[in-house]
């Protein structure tokens, strides 16, 4: 049990107390439920791979988004991680394709352009006749560095390059926003009315 607690404790957002609660729940649950959970974990881990085209998670060579004929094939949203694709898809708004970098540039951590899926991105832009690339990297130092690098790398392709807007989150208050967020909100303001 101690080894299982330690293993669960390594997962994101699961502390020692949560790990203990999960184990006690599983021990009280019917054996079939626990076996089903372990089977599903094994199946997801062994059957999931990266999409050959966009590097999102997939259970086939191409993910369901790349395979969808209704998607806008000339619009490409660049994200850092497959979980970013999930977040974007939850909006129900974006109808283009994705390219997952599988990280962001971080000189301090030794993550260089060749460590990411940037060469694949440039190949896609050239071969797939992309008209616009949306840079949707995270609004932190690494994400901004990555976006700047990509904007320079994409410049020779004569395509539209845009960046997702940043600013004050819906439901928040101006008084709690940091100066950088307020500055970006003012810079990215739009016409009203």
N, CA, C and O atoms as a DFTB+ gen file, in Angstrom:
772 C
 N C O
     1  1       0.810      -1.190       0.000
     2  2       0.000       0.000       0.000
     3  2       0.861       1.266       0.000
     4  3       0.519       2.254      -0.650
     5  1       1.951       1.232       0.713
     6  2       2.836       2.395       0.785
     7  2       3.409       2.716      -0.606
     8  3       3.542       3.885      -0.968
     9  1       3.741       1.692      -1.367
    10  2       4.275       1.914      -2.715
    11  2       3.214       2.527      -3.628
    12  3       3.531       3.384      -4.452
    13  1       1.969       2.099      -3.492
    14  2       0.885       2.639      -4.295
    15  2       0.614       4.100      -3.931
    16  3       0.361       4.928      -4.805
    17  1       0.669       4.404      -2.645
    18  2       0.503       5.796      -2.204
    19  2       1.597       6.662      -2.826
    20  3       1.315       7.749      -3.331
    21  1       2.828       6.193      -2.792
    22  2       3.939       6.948      -3.379
    23  2       3.756       7.116      -4.888
    24  3       4.038       8.184      -5.431
    25  1       3.287       6.066      -5.567
    26  2       3.081       6.126      -7.014
    27  2       1.991       7.137      -7.361
    28  3       2.164       7.938      -8.280
    29  1       0.880       7.111      -6.644
    30  2      -0.205       8.064      -6.892
    31  2       0.211       9.488      -6.536
    32  3      -0.207      10.446      -7.185
    33  1       1.026       9.616      -5.514
    34  2       1.499      10.920      -5.064
    35  2       2.351      11.609      -6.130
    36  3       2.477      12.833      -6.109
    37  1       2.937      10.856      -7.057
    38  2       3.740      11.420      -8.146
    39  2       2.881      12.043      -9.242
    40  3       3.384      12.807     -10.067
    41  1       1.588      11.722      -9.256
    42  2       0.698      12.270     -10.278
    43  2       0.396      13.729      -9.968
    44  3       0.363      14.118      -8.801
    45  1       0.172      14.558     -11.023
    46  2      -0.128      15.971     -10.778
    47  2      -1.415      16.148      -9.975
    48  3      -2.399      15.444     -10.203
    49  1      -1.402      17.076      -9.054
    50  2      -2.558      17.472      -8.247
    51  2      -3.029      16.399      -7.272
    52  3      -4.123      16.513      -6.717
    53  1      -2.235      15.368      -7.053
    54  2      -2.607      14.345      -6.067
    55  2      -1.558      14.333      -4.969
    56  3      -0.427      13.884      -5.157
    57  1      -1.971      14.840      -3.823
    58  2      -1.088      14.823      -2.669
    59  2      -1.198      13.487      -1.937
    60  3      -1.944      12.597      -2.344
    61  1      -0.452      13.370      -0.866
    62  2      -0.430      12.118      -0.094
    63  2      -1.822      11.761       0.444
    64  3      -2.235      10.603       0.373
    65  1      -2.545      12.755       0.983
    66  2      -3.883      12.487       1.543
    67  2      -4.845      12.045       0.443
    68  3      -5.629      11.118       0.648
    69  1      -4.797      12.690      -0.714
    70  2      -5.665      12.294      -1.824
    71  2      -5.322      10.889      -2.291
    72  3      -6.215      10.102      -2.608
    73  1      -4.044      10.574      -2.335
    74  2      -3.617       9.229      -2.741
    75  2      -4.175       8.187      -1.774
    76  3      -4.646       7.131      -2.197
    77  1      -4.121       8.482      -0.487
    78  2      -4.665       7.555       0.507
    79  2      -6.170       7.376       0.319
    80  3      -6.671       6.253       0.377
    81  1      -6.899       8.483       0.091
    82  2      -8.351       8.405      -0.122
    83  2      -8.693       7.575      -1.350
    84  3      -9.643       6.793      -1.327
    85  1      -7.926       7.740      -2.420
    86  2      -8.164       6.965      -3.643
    87  2      -7.972       5.476      -3.360
    88  3      -8.787       4.651      -3.773
    89  1      -6.912       5.141      -2.668
    90  2      -6.636       3.724      -2.371
    91  2      -7.732       3.132      -1.494
    92  3      -8.204       2.026      -1.756
    93  1      -8.137       3.851      -0.462
    94  2      -9.201       3.334       0.411
    95  2     -10.509       3.177      -0.353
    96  3     -11.256       2.226      -0.121
    97  1     -10.791       4.113      -1.271
    98  2     -11.992       3.990      -2.103
    99  2     -11.911       2.726      -2.970
   100  3     -12.874       1.964      -3.061
   101  1     -10.758       2.517      -3.600
   102  2     -10.601       1.346      -4.468
   103  2     -10.695       0.035      -3.679
   104  3     -11.208      -0.964      -4.183
   105  1     -10.198       0.050      -2.444
   106  2     -10.273      -1.168      -1.623
   107  2     -11.701      -1.485      -1.195
   108  3     -12.046      -2.651      -1.000
   109  1     -12.531      -0.459      -1.047
   110  2     -13.932      -0.668      -0.668
   111  2     -14.811      -0.976      -1.878
   112  3     -15.853      -1.617      -1.742
   113  1     -14.399      -0.525      -3.049
   114  2     -15.202      -0.710      -4.265
   115  2     -15.234      -2.184      -4.661
   116  3     -14.350      -2.951      -4.281
   117  1     -16.257      -2.581      -5.428
   118  2     -16.279      -3.957      -5.930
   119  2     -15.023      -4.245      -6.761
   120  3     -14.524      -3.376      -7.476
   121  1     -14.532      -5.461      -6.655
   122  2     -13.306      -5.860      -7.347
   123  2     -13.394      -5.580      -8.845
   124  3     -12.401      -5.188      -9.459
   125  1     -14.575      -5.777      -9.440
   126  2     -14.737      -5.565     -10.888
   127  2     -14.428      -4.115     -11.279
   128  3     -13.802      -3.867     -12.310
   129  1     -14.872      -3.157     -10.449
   130  2     -14.612      -1.742     -10.742
   131  2     -13.125      -1.443     -10.715
   132  3     -12.614      -0.747     -11.593
   133  1     -12.428      -1.961      -9.717
   134  2     -10.990      -1.738      -9.605
   135  2     -10.251      -2.377     -10.771
   136  3      -9.335      -1.775     -11.331
   137  1     -10.642      -3.590     -11.140
   138  2     -10.004      -4.263     -12.272
   139  2     -10.303      -3.534     -13.585
   140  3      -9.441      -3.447     -14.459
   141  1     -11.524      -3.011     -13.719
   142  2     -11.869      -2.257     -14.923
   143  2     -11.000      -0.996     -15.018
   144  3     -10.496      -0.675     -16.095
   145  1     -10.823      -0.291     -13.917
   146  2      -9.987       0.908     -13.894
   147  2      -8.552       0.569     -14.284
   148  3      -7.957       1.258     -15.113
   149  1      -7.994      -0.483     -13.697
   150  2      -6.605      -0.841     -14.030
   151  2      -6.495      -1.258     -15.496
   152  3      -5.497      -0.956     -16.151
   153  1      -7.502      -1.942     -16.010
   154  2      -7.503      -2.336     -17.416
   155  2      -7.572      -1.133     -18.346
   156  3      -6.878      -1.080     -19.362
   157  1      -8.419      -0.163     -17.989
   158  2      -8.533       1.049     -18.801
   159  2      -7.237       1.854     -18.791
   160  3      -6.823       2.385     -19.821
   161  1      -6.599       1.943     -17.627
   162  2      -5.323       2.645     -17.543
   163  2      -4.280       1.983     -18.447
   164  3      -3.542       2.665     -19.159
   165  1      -4.229       0.670     -18.411
   166  2      -3.275      -0.059     -19.244
   167  2      -3.597       0.135     -20.725
   168  3      -2.698       0.357     -21.536
   169  1      -4.875       0.051     -21.072
   170  2      -5.299       0.197     -22.471
   171  2      -4.975       1.585     -23.014
   172  3      -4.455       1.714     -24.122
   173  1      -5.283       2.625     -22.237
   174  2      -5.002       3.991     -22.675
   175  2      -3.501       4.179     -22.862
   176  3      -3.060       4.797     -23.831
   177  1      -2.730       3.647     -21.938
   178  2      -1.275       3.829     -22.008
   179  2      -0.665       3.070     -23.180
   180  3       0.259       3.580     -23.814
   181  1      -1.142       1.887     -23.487
   182  2      -0.553       1.092     -24.571
   183  2      -1.113       1.433     -25.945
   184  3      -0.413       1.272     -26.945
   185  1      -2.362       1.901     -26.021
   186  2      -2.992       2.156     -27.317
   187  2      -2.900       3.613     -27.784
   188  3      -3.208       3.906     -28.939
   189  1      -2.487       4.513     -26.916
   190  2      -2.431       5.930     -27.287
   191  2      -1.044       6.257     -27.822
   192  3      -0.022       5.851     -27.267
   193  1      -1.046       7.006     -28.920
   194  2       0.207       7.446     -29.542
   195  2       0.016       8.867     -30.047
   196  3      -1.045       9.464     -29.864
   197  1       1.035       9.395     -30.674
   198  2       0.933      10.732     -31.243
   199  2       0.465      10.637     -32.685
   200  3       0.899       9.766     -33.438
   201  1      -0.430      11.550     -33.059
   202  2      -0.897      11.648     -34.440
   203  2       0.310      11.918     -35.338
   204  3       1.156      12.754     -35.020
   205  1       0.379      11.223     -36.426
   206  2       1.499      11.347     -37.359
   207  2       1.592      12.747     -37.969
   208  3       2.675      13.195     -38.348
   209  1       0.471      13.423     -38.058
   210  2       0.411      14.723     -38.721
   211  2       0.573      15.896     -37.754
   212  3       1.401      16.779     -37.976
   213  1      -0.224      15.900     -36.675
   214  2      -0.255      17.079     -35.800
   215  2       0.393      16.863     -34.433
   216  3       0.637      17.835     -33.717
   217  1       0.676      15.622     -34.053
   218  2       1.305      15.259     -32.770
   219  2       0.367      15.370     -31.570
   220  3       0.818      15.449     -30.427
   221  1      -0.947      15.376     -31.839
   222  2      -1.928      15.285     -30.767
   223  2      -2.018      13.815     -30.361
   224  3      -1.554      12.944     -31.097
   225  1      -2.605      13.529     -29.211
   226  2      -2.826      12.141     -28.832
   227  2      -3.857      11.513     -29.759
   228  3      -4.812      12.165     -30.182
   229  1      -3.649      10.248     -30.065
   230  2      -4.550       9.541     -30.972
   231  2      -4.474       8.052     -30.700
   232  3      -3.498       7.559     -30.135
   233  1      -5.528       7.331     -31.113
   234  2      -5.480       5.876     -31.032
   235  2      -5.302       5.274     -32.430
   236  3      -5.342       4.056     -32.600
   237  1      -5.105       6.144     -33.427
   238  2      -4.878       5.711     -34.806
   239  2      -3.716       6.527     -35.368
   240  3      -3.174       7.398     -34.688
   241  1      -3.338       6.241     -36.607
   242  2      -2.228       6.964     -37.227
   243  2      -2.495       8.467     -37.264
   244  3      -1.617       9.274     -36.959
   245  1      -3.726       8.829     -37.644
   246  2      -4.146      10.228     -37.624
   247  2      -5.239      10.402     -36.583
   248  3      -6.080       9.520     -36.408
   249  1      -5.229      11.542     -35.886
   250  2      -6.245      11.808     -34.865
   251  2      -7.581      12.151     -35.525
   252  3      -7.646      12.392     -36.730
   253  1      -8.633      12.168     -34.726
   254  2      -9.979      12.441     -35.248
   255  2     -10.093      13.846     -35.828
   256  3     -10.880      14.064     -36.749
   257  1      -9.327      14.800     -35.312
   258  2      -9.379      16.169     -35.828
   259  2      -8.748      16.237     -37.214
   260  3      -9.317      16.841     -38.123
   261  1      -7.587      15.629     -37.383
   262  2      -6.932      15.620     -38.699
   263  2      -7.765      14.859     -39.730
   264  3      -7.720      15.177     -40.919
   265  1      -8.511      13.872     -39.291
   266  2      -9.337      13.055     -40.180
   267  2     -10.672      13.712     -40.535
   268  3     -11.328      13.302     -41.492
   269  1     -11.075      14.724     -39.774
   270  2     -12.392      15.340     -39.951
   271  2     -12.437      16.193     -41.218
   272  3     -11.740      17.205     -41.292
   273  1     -13.236      15.813     -42.216
   274  2     -13.288      16.573     -43.465
   275  2     -13.953      17.949     -43.307
   276  3     -13.814      18.801     -44.185
   277  1     -14.663      18.170     -42.213
   278  2     -15.347      19.445     -42.000
   279  2     -14.415      20.531     -41.449
   280  3     -14.798      21.700     -41.407
   281  1     -13.208      20.167     -41.029
   282  2     -12.280      21.144     -40.470
   283  2     -11.711      22.034     -41.573
   284  3     -11.571      21.604     -42.718
   285  1     -11.384      23.278     -41.218
   286  2     -10.735      24.201     -42.157
   287  2      -9.271      23.774     -42.296
   288  3      -8.482      23.929     -41.364
   289  1      -8.923      23.246     -43.444
   290  2      -7.595      22.663     -43.669
   291  2      -6.492      23.699     -43.855
   292  3      -5.311      23.355     -43.798
   293  1      -6.854      24.958     -44.075
   294  2      -5.841      25.984     -44.304
   295  2      -5.621      26.890     -43.090
   296  3      -4.943      27.914     -43.182
   297  1      -6.201      26.502     -41.956
   298  2      -6.076      27.244     -40.709
   299  2      -5.415      26.343     -39.673
   300  3      -5.909      25.251     -39.389
   301  1      -4.299      26.797     -39.110
   302  2      -3.504      25.954     -38.224
   303  2      -3.239      26.661     -36.901
   304  3      -2.663      27.748     -36.879
   305  1      -3.655      26.049     -35.808
   306  2      -3.445      26.582     -34.461
   307  2      -2.279      25.835     -33.818
   308  3      -2.306      24.609     -33.714
   309  1      -1.265      26.568     -33.392
   310  2      -0.068      25.977     -32.808
   311  2      -0.196      26.018     -31.285
   312  3      -0.371      27.086     -30.698
   313  1      -0.109      24.843     -30.650
   314  2      -0.179      24.745     -29.197
   315  2       1.039      23.984     -28.682
   316  3       1.749      23.330     -29.446
   317  1       1.264      24.081     -27.391
   318  2       2.421      23.436     -26.782
   319  2       2.183      21.969     -26.444
   320  3       3.106      21.158     -26.523
   321  1       0.956      21.621     -26.070
   322  2       0.698      20.315     -25.472
   323  2      -0.655      19.769     -25.912
   324  3      -1.563      20.551     -26.194
   325  1      -0.814      18.448     -25.977
   326  2      -2.125      17.896     -26.339
   327  2      -3.270      18.359     -25.436
   328  3      -4.407      18.456     -25.897
   329  1      -2.996      18.644     -24.173
   330  2      -4.078      19.112     -23.296
   331  2      -4.574      20.491     -23.722
   332  3      -5.707      20.863     -23.416
   333  1      -3.724      21.260     -24.435
   334  2      -4.157      22.556     -24.967
   335  2      -5.182      22.357     -26.081
   336  3      -6.100      23.164     -26.232
   337  1      -5.031      21.288     -26.859
   338  2      -6.013      20.967     -27.903
   339  2      -7.366      20.700     -27.253
   340  3      -8.396      21.176     -27.729
   341  1      -7.359      19.939     -26.168
   342  2      -8.595      19.627     -25.447
   343  2      -9.268      20.918     -24.980
   344  3     -10.479      21.075     -25.130
   345  1      -8.488      21.836     -24.418
   346  2      -9.048      23.108     -23.948
   347  2      -9.642      23.910     -25.095
   348  3     -10.738      24.457     -24.969
   349  1      -8.930      23.984     -26.208
   350  2      -9.433      24.732     -27.366
   351  2     -10.705      24.091     -27.915
   352  3     -11.640      24.800     -28.286
   353  1     -10.752      22.790     -27.970
   354  2     -11.921      22.088     -28.506
   355  2     -13.147      22.263     -27.619
   356  3     -14.273      22.244     -28.116
   357  1     -12.947      22.432     -26.323
   358  2     -14.077      22.639     -25.405
   359  2     -14.841      23.916     -25.714
   360  3     -16.016      24.036     -25.370
   361  1     -14.179      24.876     -26.364
   362  2     -14.867      26.125     -26.695
   363  2     -15.915      25.895     -27.778
   364  3     -16.915      26.610     -27.829
   365  1     -15.699      24.908     -28.641
   366  2     -16.604      24.654     -29.750
   367  2     -16.515      25.722     -30.825
   368  3     -17.323      25.725     -31.753
   369  1     -15.557      26.624     -30.722
   370  2     -15.442      27.764     -31.629
   371  2     -14.448      27.526     -32.761
   372  3     -14.730      27.847     -33.916
   373  1     -13.298      26.969     -32.436
   374  2     -12.235      26.807     -33.429
   375  2     -12.528      25.606     -34.321
   376  3     -12.832      24.520     -33.828
   377  1     -12.436      25.804     -35.631
   378  2     -12.782      24.751     -36.598
   379  2     -11.627      24.390     -37.525
   380  3     -11.834      23.681     -38.509
   381  1     -10.420      24.861     -37.236
   382  2      -9.261      24.551     -38.058
   383  2      -8.535      23.321     -37.554
   384  3      -9.087      22.527     -36.792
   385  1      -7.288      23.168     -37.987
   386  2      -6.430      22.061     -37.567
   387  2      -5.456      22.544     -36.507
   388  3      -5.372      23.740     -36.230
   389  1      -4.724      21.618     -35.920
   390  2      -3.748      21.925     -34.877
   391  2      -2.369      21.418     -35.265
   392  3      -2.212      20.565     -36.139
   393  1      -1.374      21.976     -34.582
   394  2      -0.028      21.417     -34.595
   395  2       0.485      21.519     -33.166
   396  3       0.566      22.615     -32.610
   397  1       0.829      20.386     -32.571
   398  2       1.283      20.333     -31.184
   399  2       2.805      20.275     -31.175
   400  3       3.401      19.372     -31.760
   401  1       3.423      21.232     -30.515
   402  2       4.885      21.316     -30.467
   403  2       5.508      20.310     -29.504
   404  3       6.684      19.968     -29.629
   405  1       4.722      19.843     -28.550
   406  2       5.191      18.943     -27.487
   407  2       6.230      19.627     -26.599
   408  3       7.244      19.039     -26.224
   409  1       5.943      20.885     -26.278
   410  2       6.804      21.637     -25.382
   411  2       6.932      23.074     -25.821
   412  3       6.237      23.524     -26.732
   413  1       7.829      23.794     -25.167
   414  2       8.113      25.183     -25.520
   415  2       9.605      25.421     -25.353
   416  3      10.286      24.702     -24.622
   417  1      10.095      26.431     -26.036
   418  2      11.519      26.749     -25.944
   419  2      11.857      27.202     -24.538
   420  3      11.149      28.016     -23.945
   421  1      12.947      26.665     -24.012
   422  2      13.376      27.032     -22.670
   423  2      14.894      26.877     -22.586
   424  3      15.392      25.808     -22.230
   425  1      15.628      27.939     -22.911
   426  2      17.087      27.852     -22.867
   427  2      17.622      27.415     -21.502
   428  3      18.621      26.700     -21.422
   429  1      16.950      27.849     -20.429
   430  2      17.415      27.482     -19.085
   431  2      17.293      25.982     -18.819
   432  3      18.090      25.409     -18.075
   433  1      16.291      25.353     -19.431
   434  2      16.101      23.911     -19.256
   435  2      16.696      23.109     -20.409
   436  3      16.560      21.887     -20.458
   437  1      17.351      23.797     -21.327
   438  2      18.004      23.128     -22.439
   439  2      17.067      22.679     -23.556
   440  3      17.432      21.812     -24.350
   441  1      15.857      23.257     -23.634
   442  2      14.916      22.905     -24.699
   443  2      15.152      23.849     -25.870
   444  3      14.890      25.049     -25.787
   445  1      15.652      23.280     -26.962
   446  2      16.009      24.042     -28.161
   447  2      14.976      23.796     -29.259
   448  3      14.157      22.886     -29.131
   449  1      14.995      24.583     -30.332
   450  2      14.038      24.393     -31.427
   451  2      14.017      22.967     -31.981
   452  3      12.954      22.449     -32.323
   453  1      15.168      22.345     -32.070
   454  2      15.227      20.980     -32.610
   455  2      14.626      19.932     -31.668
   456  3      14.417      18.785     -32.063
   457  1      14.351      20.329     -30.424
   458  2      13.708      19.415     -29.472
   459  2      12.188      19.416     -29.612
   460  3      11.507      18.554     -29.057
   461  1      11.664      20.381     -30.352
   462  2      10.218      20.503     -30.539
   463  2       9.845      20.083     -31.954
   464  3      10.722      19.763     -32.757
   465  1       8.584      20.081     -32.258
   466  2       8.083      19.656     -33.579
   467  2       7.994      20.845     -34.549
   468  3       7.024      20.974     -35.295
   469  1       9.012      21.702     -34.529
   470  2       9.022      22.899     -35.371
   471  2       9.324      22.550     -36.828
   472  3       8.697      23.105     -37.730
   473  1      10.263      21.650     -37.074
   474  2      10.577      21.255     -38.457
   475  2       9.342      20.657     -39.127
   476  3       9.078      20.920     -40.300
   477  1       8.587      19.853     -38.380
   478  2       7.339      19.277     -38.911
   479  2       6.330      20.380     -39.224
   480  3       5.618      20.311     -40.226
   481  1       6.275      21.393     -38.367
   482  2       5.367      22.520     -38.589
   483  2       5.703      23.229     -39.900
   484  3       4.819      23.480     -40.719
   485  1       6.963      23.545     -40.091
   486  2       7.385      24.257     -41.299
   487  2       7.102      23.419     -42.548
   488  3       6.703      23.959     -43.580
   489  1       7.303      22.132     -42.459
   490  2       6.993      21.230     -43.569
   491  2       5.496      21.246     -43.875
   492  3       5.096      21.275     -45.039
   493  1       4.680      21.228     -42.838
   494  2       3.224      21.275     -43.025
   495  2       2.788      22.578     -43.686
   496  3       1.978      22.572     -44.613
   497  1       3.325      23.684     -43.209
   498  2       2.948      24.990     -43.767
   499  2       3.269      25.021     -45.261
   500  3       2.487      25.534     -46.062
   501  1       4.397      24.482     -45.618
   502  2       4.818      24.475     -47.019
   503  2       3.958      23.521     -47.863
   504  3       3.529      23.884     -48.958
   505  1       3.707      22.319     -47.364
   506  2       3.020      21.289     -48.146
   507  2       1.507      21.413     -48.141
   508  3       0.864      21.054     -49.127
   509  1       0.919      21.912     -47.058
   510  2      -0.529      21.896     -46.915
   511  2      -1.214      23.203     -47.299
   512  3      -2.421      23.343     -47.098
   513  1      -0.488      24.140     -47.832
   514  2      -1.071      25.408     -48.286
   515  2      -1.865      26.103     -47.173
   516  3      -3.031      26.456     -47.349
   517  1      -1.229      26.283     -46.068
   518  2      -1.836      26.953     -44.910
   519  2      -1.924      28.453     -45.204
   520  3      -0.956      29.047     -45.679
   521  1      -3.090      29.073     -44.922
   522  2      -3.249      30.511     -45.139
   523  2      -3.005      31.312     -43.863
   524  3      -2.578      32.465     -43.922
   525  1      -3.283      30.686     -42.679
   526  2      -3.075      31.390     -41.412
   527  2      -2.606      30.428     -40.343
   528  3      -3.077      29.297     -40.235
   529  1      -1.656      30.918     -39.555
   530  2      -1.172      30.192     -38.388
   531  2      -1.521      31.030     -37.165
   532  3      -1.207      32.218     -37.101
   533  1      -2.181      30.390     -36.190
   534  2      -2.525      31.052     -34.928
   535  2      -1.557      30.539     -33.864
   536  3      -1.537      29.344     -33.572
   537  1      -0.770      31.419     -33.295
   538  2       0.175      31.036     -32.247
   539  2      -0.564      31.055     -30.911
   540  3      -0.914      32.117     -30.395
   541  1      -0.794      29.872     -30.365
   542  2      -1.543      29.738     -29.105
   543  2      -0.667      29.110     -28.029
   544  3      -1.092      28.209     -27.307
   545  1       0.571      29.607     -27.935
   546  2       1.453      29.151     -26.869
   547  2       1.072      29.867     -25.580
   548  3       0.382      30.886     -25.605
   549  1       1.521      29.334     -24.473
   550  2       1.146      29.887     -23.169
   551  2       1.702      31.297     -22.975
   552  3       2.770      31.621     -23.495
   553  1       0.982      32.135     -22.227
   554  2       1.435      33.514     -21.998
   555  2       2.451      33.607     -20.858
   556  3       2.283      34.391     -19.923
   557  1       3.500      32.800     -20.950
   558  2       4.594      32.876     -19.985
   559  2       5.888      33.100     -20.769
   560  3       5.854      33.189     -21.996
   561  1       7.011      33.192     -20.089
   562  2       8.275      33.495     -20.753
   563  2       8.595      32.488     -21.850
   564  3       8.977      32.874     -22.955
   565  1       8.441      31.199     -21.554
   566  2       8.749      30.164     -22.538
   567  2       7.796      30.223     -23.731
   568  3       8.220      30.090     -24.879
   569  1       6.503      30.424     -23.451
   570  2       5.511      30.502     -24.517
   571  2       5.719      31.709     -25.403
   572  3       5.578      31.619     -26.623
   573  1       6.056      32.843     -24.800
   574  2       6.320      34.053     -25.578
   575  2       7.579      33.885     -26.426
   576  3       7.608      34.300     -27.584
   577  1       8.608      33.284     -25.858
   578  2       9.842      33.021     -26.600
   579  2       9.556      32.116     -27.791
   580  3      10.053      32.346     -28.893
   581  1       8.757      31.094     -27.558
   582  2       8.394      30.152     -28.618
   583  2       7.597      30.861     -29.712
   584  3       7.856      30.657     -30.898
   585  1       6.640      31.682     -29.325
   586  2       5.824      32.410     -30.305
   587  2       6.690      33.342     -31.151
   588  3       6.515      33.414     -32.367
   589  1       7.614      34.049     -30.522
   590  2       8.511      34.941     -31.273
   591  2       9.386      34.149     -32.240
   592  3       9.578      34.556     -33.386
   593  1       9.907      33.036     -31.785
   594  2      10.734      32.192     -32.647
   595  2       9.925      31.689     -33.848
   596  3      10.396      31.735     -34.985
   597  1       8.709      31.210     -33.585
   598  2       7.860      30.691     -34.661
   599  2       7.481      31.787     -35.655
   600  3       7.460      31.546     -36.862
   601  1       7.185      32.975     -35.163
   602  2       6.831      34.083     -36.052
   603  2       7.979      34.375     -37.015
   604  3       7.751      34.621     -38.199
   605  1       9.204      34.348     -36.513
   606  2      10.371      34.567     -37.374
   607  2      10.551      33.416     -38.361
   608  3      10.828      33.642     -39.538
   609  1      10.396      32.192     -37.884
   610  2      10.581      31.015     -38.740
   611  2       9.521      30.938     -39.837
   612  3       9.782      30.414     -40.920
   613  1       8.324      31.460     -39.558
   614  2       7.214      31.391     -40.519
   615  2       7.178      32.578     -41.485
   616  3       6.461      32.543     -42.485
   617  1       7.942      33.618     -41.191
   618  2       7.922      34.838     -42.003
   619  2       8.148      34.579     -43.499
   620  3       7.437      35.166     -44.315
   621  1       9.093      33.737     -43.891
   622  2       9.345      33.523     -45.325
   623  2       8.182      32.879     -46.094
   624  3       8.191      32.878     -47.324
   625  1       7.192      32.337     -45.397
   626  2       6.106      31.623     -46.060
   627  2       4.971      32.535     -46.527
   628  3       4.026      32.058     -47.155
   629  1       5.043      33.804     -46.241
   630  2       4.036      34.775     -46.677
   631  2       2.609      34.336     -46.339
   632  3       1.723      34.335     -47.193
   633  1       2.414      33.969     -45.087
   634  2       1.085      33.603     -44.606
   635  2       0.720      34.535     -43.463
   636  3       1.585      35.211     -42.905
   637  1      -0.550      34.571     -43.117
   638  2      -0.984      35.378     -41.981
   639  2      -0.557      34.664     -40.702
   640  3      -0.780      33.465     -40.541
   641  1       0.055      35.413     -39.805
   642  2       0.472      34.875     -38.512
   643  2      -0.235      35.703     -37.447
   644  3      -0.079      36.923     -37.404
   645  1      -1.009      35.049     -36.588
   646  2      -1.715      35.762     -35.524
   647  2      -1.387      35.128     -34.177
   648  3      -0.866      34.015     -34.112
   649  1      -1.693      35.840     -33.122
   650  2      -1.440      35.389     -31.752
   651  2      -2.761      35.464     -31.006
   652  3      -3.518      36.420     -31.177
   653  1      -3.045      34.469     -30.183
   654  2      -4.285      34.529     -29.410
   655  2      -4.245      35.754     -28.507
   656  3      -3.184      36.171     -28.042
   657  1      -5.420      36.319     -28.271
   658  2      -5.521      37.497     -27.413
   659  2      -5.264      37.107     -25.961
   660  3      -5.506      35.972     -25.550
   661  1      -4.774      38.067     -25.205
   662  2      -4.520      37.841     -23.786
   663  2      -5.122      39.003     -23.029
   664  3      -5.224      40.118     -23.541
   665  1      -5.511      38.728     -21.824
   666  2      -6.060      39.819     -21.034
   667  2      -6.715      39.330     -19.767
   668  3      -6.376      38.270     -19.241
   669  1      -7.645      40.102     -19.290
   670  2      -8.315      39.809     -18.031
   671  2      -9.343      38.699     -18.264
   672  3     -10.177      38.816     -19.161
   673  1      -9.295      37.632     -17.474
   674  2     -10.250      36.543     -17.658
   675  2     -11.687      36.967     -17.337
   676  3     -11.916      37.817     -16.477
   677  1     -12.629      36.375     -18.026
   678  2     -14.050      36.626     -17.763
   679  2     -14.350      36.202     -16.326
   680  3     -13.934      35.129     -15.889
   681  1     -15.063      37.039     -15.606
   682  2     -15.426      36.730     -14.224
   683  2     -14.425      37.251     -13.211
   684  3     -14.638      37.132     -12.005
   685  1     -13.332      37.827     -13.694
   686  2     -12.313      38.347     -12.797
   687  2     -12.543      39.840     -12.555
   688  3     -13.471      40.430     -13.108
   689  1     -11.699      40.436     -11.732
   690  2     -11.781      41.873     -11.454
   691  2     -10.475      42.530     -11.844
   692  3      -9.402      41.942     -11.708
   693  1     -10.577      43.758     -12.331
   694  2      -9.388      44.503     -12.738
   695  2      -8.423      44.665     -11.569
   696  3      -7.208      44.605     -11.755
   697  1      -8.956      44.868     -10.370
   698  2      -8.088      45.105      -9.217
   699  2      -7.138      43.942      -8.932
   700  3      -6.099      44.141      -8.304
   701  1      -7.478      42.727      -9.385
   702  2      -6.636      41.563      -9.116
   703  2      -5.686      41.236     -10.271
   704  3      -4.872      40.319     -10.159
   705  1      -5.783      41.972     -11.372
   706  2      -4.931      41.708     -12.529
   707  2      -3.555      42.320     -12.311
   708  3      -3.427      43.406     -11.746
   709  1      -2.533      41.613     -12.762
   710  2      -1.174      42.135     -12.649
   711  2      -0.942      43.173     -13.753
   712  3      -1.690      43.204     -14.730
   713  1       0.070      44.013     -13.613
   714  2       0.318      45.065     -14.601
   715  2       0.539      44.555     -16.032
   716  3       0.069      45.176     -16.985
   717  1       1.239      43.448     -16.188
   718  2       1.488      42.908     -17.537
   719  2       0.183      42.483     -18.207
   720  3       0.002      42.708     -19.404
   721  1      -0.719      41.875     -17.454
   722  2      -2.009      41.466     -17.999
   723  2      -2.837      42.682     -18.388
   724  3      -3.463      42.694     -19.448
   725  1      -2.843      43.701     -17.539
   726  2      -3.572      44.932     -17.856
   727  2      -2.999      45.602     -19.101
   728  3      -3.746      46.095     -19.946
   729  1      -1.680      45.618     -19.210
   730  2      -1.050      46.214     -20.385
   731  2      -1.482      45.469     -21.654
   732  3      -1.855      46.098     -22.644
   733  1      -1.433      44.139     -21.625
   734  2      -1.840      43.344     -22.791
   735  2      -3.314      43.544     -23.106
   736  3      -3.708      43.555     -24.272
   737  1      -4.126      43.702     -22.073
   738  2      -5.554      43.946     -22.288
   739  2      -5.775      45.266     -23.009
   740  3      -6.621      45.362     -23.899
   741  1      -5.022      46.270     -22.628
   742  2      -5.146      47.568     -23.286
   743  2      -4.611      47.516     -24.718
   744  3      -5.223      48.069     -25.631
   745  1      -3.479      46.858     -24.912
   746  2      -2.900      46.745     -26.255
   747  2      -3.796      45.953     -27.202
   748  3      -3.852      46.249     -28.395
   749  1      -4.496      44.949     -26.680
   750  2      -5.330      44.089     -27.519
   751  2      -6.790      44.501     -27.553
   752  3      -7.651      43.709     -27.935
   753  1      -7.073      45.734     -27.158
   754  2      -8.463      46.178     -27.121
   755  2      -9.080      46.142     -28.512
   756  3      -8.378      46.252     -29.518
   757  1     -10.400      45.988     -28.559
   758  2     -11.161      45.907     -29.817
   759  2     -12.232      46.971     -29.842
   760  3     -12.619      47.507     -28.803
   761  1     -12.709      47.273     -31.036
   762  2     -13.820      48.231     -31.179
   763  2     -15.043      47.712     -30.466
   764  3     -15.270      46.504     -30.405
   765  1     -15.825      48.611     -29.932
   766  2     -17.018      48.232     -29.184
   767  2     -18.181      49.057     -29.708
   768  3     -18.153      50.288     -29.705
   769  1     -19.195      48.348     -30.154
   770  2     -20.402      49.026     -30.600
   771  2     -20.392      49.499     -31.965
   772  3     -21.374      50.084     -32.423
